[in-house]
């Protein structure tokens, strides 16, 4: 899970900034897609480490179920909008999510 990225300001603005349809989840994948559209590449540097307390803020303000649902909405938006995944596959993903949600409460 990514929690940190660096981009040149002109590339960030040229790519259209962050997609306002998501919040906190899926942003890195969407920005990667947008960067590719303007001819920029995304690199991963495994030797660089950034200390990040994953979920520290969201866990203070949202329930675990709400966080999972926000992530699901962002993921579905990403796959539908940027990857053109078919509606039937999205429906299967939703069903799988809700079955898991019911099973592991």
Residue frames as qw, qx, qy, qz and C-alpha x, y, z in Angstrom:
[[0.000, 0.890, 0.455, 0.000, 0.00, 0.00, 0.00],
 [0.420, 0.339, -0.015, 0.842, 1.41, 3.34, -0.98],
 [0.283, -0.824, -0.429, 0.239, 1.09, 6.33, 1.27],
 [0.252, -0.756, 0.173, 0.578, 3.58, 8.75, -0.19],
 [0.689, 0.460, 0.368, 0.423, 4.51, 10.12, -3.60],
 [0.215, -0.623, 0.133, 0.741, 6.56, 12.93, -5.08],
 [0.539, 0.588, 0.498, 0.340, 5.81, 14.72, -8.35],
 [0.253, -0.008, 0.114, 0.961, 7.03, 17.84, -10.07],
 [0.237, 0.503, 0.420, -0.717, 4.39, 20.57, -9.69],
 [0.365, 0.412, -0.371, -0.748, 4.12, 21.14, -13.44],
 [0.272, 0.024, -0.927, -0.258, 3.51, 17.42, -14.01],
 [0.030, 0.344, 0.821, -0.455, 1.01, 17.21, -11.15],
 [0.314, 0.540, 0.204, -0.754, -0.98, 20.14, -12.52],
 [0.312, 0.363, -0.622, -0.620, -0.51, 18.94, -16.10],
 [0.158, -0.082, -0.982, -0.066, -2.00, 15.58, -15.15],
 [0.428, -0.507, -0.444, -0.603, -5.09, 17.27, -13.75],
 [0.257, -0.455, 0.545, -0.656, -4.18, 17.09, -10.07],
 [0.184, 0.034, 0.939, -0.290, -6.09, 14.68, -7.81],
 [0.279, -0.336, -0.722, -0.537, -9.38, 13.23, -8.99],
 [0.307, -0.258, 0.339, -0.851, -12.09, 14.82, -6.84],
 [0.796, -0.149, -0.347, -0.474, -14.23, 11.66, -7.03],
 [0.804, -0.132, -0.525, 0.244, -11.98, 9.85, -4.55],
 [0.297, -0.828, 0.267, -0.393, -10.82, 10.61, -1.04],
 [0.477, -0.622, 0.606, -0.134, -7.74, 9.00, 0.52],
 [0.698, -0.064, 0.709, 0.078, -8.02, 5.71, -1.35],
 [0.696, 0.493, 0.471, 0.224, -7.01, 4.96, -4.93],
 [0.103, 0.960, -0.057, -0.254, -5.35, 8.33, -5.39],
 [0.337, -0.570, 0.631, 0.404, -1.90, 6.94, -6.22],
 [0.516, 0.218, 0.779, 0.282, -3.25, 4.58, -8.89],
 [0.338, 0.853, 0.396, -0.027, -5.34, 7.36, -10.44],
 [0.059, -0.907, 0.260, 0.326, -2.47, 9.82, -10.42],
 [0.472, -0.284, 0.732, 0.401, -0.28, 7.16, -12.07],
 [0.487, 0.528, 0.666, 0.200, -2.85, 6.78, -14.85],
 [0.169, 0.964, 0.170, -0.119, -3.07, 10.55, -15.28],
 [0.285, -0.731, 0.469, 0.406, 0.72, 10.91, -15.35],
 [0.541, 0.034, 0.750, 0.379, 0.93, 8.24, -18.05],
 [0.405, 0.769, 0.493, 0.044, -1.56, 10.22, -20.16],
 [0.117, 0.979, -0.128, -0.103, 0.87, 13.16, -20.24],
 [0.739, 0.531, -0.359, 0.206, 3.84, 10.93, -20.98],
 [0.167, -0.669, 0.597, -0.410, 5.26, 10.69, -17.47],
 [0.717, -0.004, -0.696, 0.026, 6.33, 7.47, -15.82],
 [0.646, -0.667, 0.162, -0.334, 5.97, 6.33, -12.26],
 [0.541, 0.393, -0.688, 0.283, 8.97, 4.84, -10.49],
 [0.805, -0.574, -0.081, -0.126, 9.30, 2.85, -7.34],
 [0.309, 0.630, -0.593, 0.394, 12.48, 3.20, -5.31],
 [0.833, -0.385, -0.395, -0.044, 12.64, 0.32, -2.81],
 [0.611, 0.024, -0.402, 0.681, 15.75, 1.75, -1.15],
 [0.099, -0.343, 0.136, -0.924, 13.86, 4.87, -0.04],
 [0.329, -0.448, -0.814, 0.168, 11.77, 4.54, 3.10],
 [0.211, -0.433, 0.025, -0.876, 9.19, 6.94, 4.44],
 [0.089, -0.195, -0.859, 0.464, 7.78, 6.37, 7.90],
 [0.411, -0.218, -0.258, -0.847, 4.01, 6.62, 7.77],
 [0.252, 0.075, 0.833, -0.487, 1.52, 5.56, 10.41],
 [0.208, -0.157, -0.740, -0.621, -0.99, 4.03, 8.03],
 [0.400, -0.538, -0.678, -0.301, -4.60, 4.80, 8.94],
 [0.302, -0.185, -0.549, 0.757, -3.79, 6.88, 12.01],
 [0.211, 0.071, 0.055, -0.973, -6.16, 9.72, 11.10],
 [0.557, -0.120, -0.534, -0.626, -8.96, 7.69, 9.51],
 [0.521, -0.225, -0.807, 0.164, -9.08, 5.23, 12.41],
 [0.094, -0.172, -0.486, 0.852, -9.68, 8.17, 14.78],
 [0.331, 0.218, 0.026, -0.918, -12.65, 9.45, 12.80],
 [0.710, 0.153, -0.376, -0.575, -14.22, 6.50, 10.97],
 [0.840, -0.200, 0.458, -0.211, -15.25, 2.96, 11.84],
 [0.370, -0.288, 0.809, 0.355, -13.39, 0.06, 10.27],
 [0.476, 0.487, 0.728, 0.082, -16.44, -0.75, 8.14],
 [0.263, 0.921, 0.138, -0.251, -16.75, 2.84, 6.90],
 [0.155, -0.696, 0.564, 0.416, -13.05, 2.89, 5.96],
 [0.434, 0.011, 0.857, 0.279, -13.44, -0.37, 4.02],
 [0.417, 0.704, 0.574, -0.037, -16.49, 1.02, 2.20],
 [0.106, 0.911, -0.147, -0.370, -14.69, 4.25, 1.30],
 [0.262, -0.462, 0.747, 0.399, -11.85, 2.16, -0.11],
 [0.473, 0.316, 0.812, 0.131, -14.28, -0.03, -2.05],
 [0.344, 0.863, 0.302, -0.213, -15.97, 3.02, -3.59],
 [0.003, -0.823, 0.415, 0.389, -12.62, 4.45, -4.64],
 [0.379, -0.217, 0.847, 0.303, -11.46, 1.11, -6.04],
 [0.479, 0.539, 0.692, 0.021, -14.67, 0.67, -8.03],
 [0.241, 0.921, 0.042, -0.302, -14.42, 4.20, -9.36],
 [0.166, -0.651, 0.625, 0.397, -10.80, 3.61, -10.40],
 [0.398, -0.008, 0.880, 0.261, -11.47, 0.32, -12.16],
 [0.421, 0.691, 0.583, -0.072, -14.65, 1.57, -13.85],
 [0.183, 0.950, 0.017, -0.253, -13.29, 4.97, -14.92],
 [0.030, -0.793, 0.551, 0.256, -9.61, 4.37, -15.58],
 [0.261, -0.265, 0.912, 0.175, -9.40, 0.65, -16.38],
 [0.575, 0.157, -0.357, -0.719, -12.81, 0.30, -18.12],
 [0.074, -0.015, 0.982, -0.172, -13.71, -2.85, -16.17],
 [0.347, -0.302, -0.677, -0.575, -17.09, -4.28, -17.18],
 [0.519, -0.413, 0.128, -0.737, -20.19, -3.74, -15.03],
 [0.921, -0.176, -0.305, -0.169, -20.54, -7.49, -14.39],
 [0.679, 0.142, -0.485, 0.532, -17.03, -7.65, -12.95],
 [0.077, -0.389, 0.315, -0.862, -17.73, -4.63, -10.76],
 [0.750, -0.338, -0.088, -0.562, -20.93, -6.32, -9.54],
 [0.891, -0.055, -0.426, 0.146, -18.97, -9.49, -8.71],
 [0.392, 0.273, -0.461, 0.748, -16.44, -7.42, -6.76],
 [0.388, -0.403, 0.161, -0.813, -19.24, -5.71, -4.80],
 [0.883, -0.241, -0.248, -0.317, -20.86, -9.06, -4.02],
 [0.766, 0.086, -0.485, 0.412, -17.55, -10.51, -2.84],
 [0.101, 0.366, -0.379, 0.844, -16.96, -7.46, -0.64],
 [0.579, -0.369, 0.080, -0.723, -20.41, -7.63, 0.97],
 [0.918, -0.142, -0.361, -0.082, -20.19, -11.40, 1.54],
 [0.595, 0.160, -0.491, 0.616, -16.82, -10.89, 3.24],
 [0.147, -0.402, 0.242, -0.871, -18.25, -7.95, 5.23],
 [0.777, -0.335, -0.102, -0.523, -21.14, -10.08, 6.50],
 [0.901, -0.013, -0.415, 0.122, -18.96, -13.12, 7.21],
 [0.616, 0.095, -0.412, 0.665, -16.18, -11.39, 9.16],
 [0.249, -0.734, -0.026, -0.632, -18.13, -9.00, 11.39]]
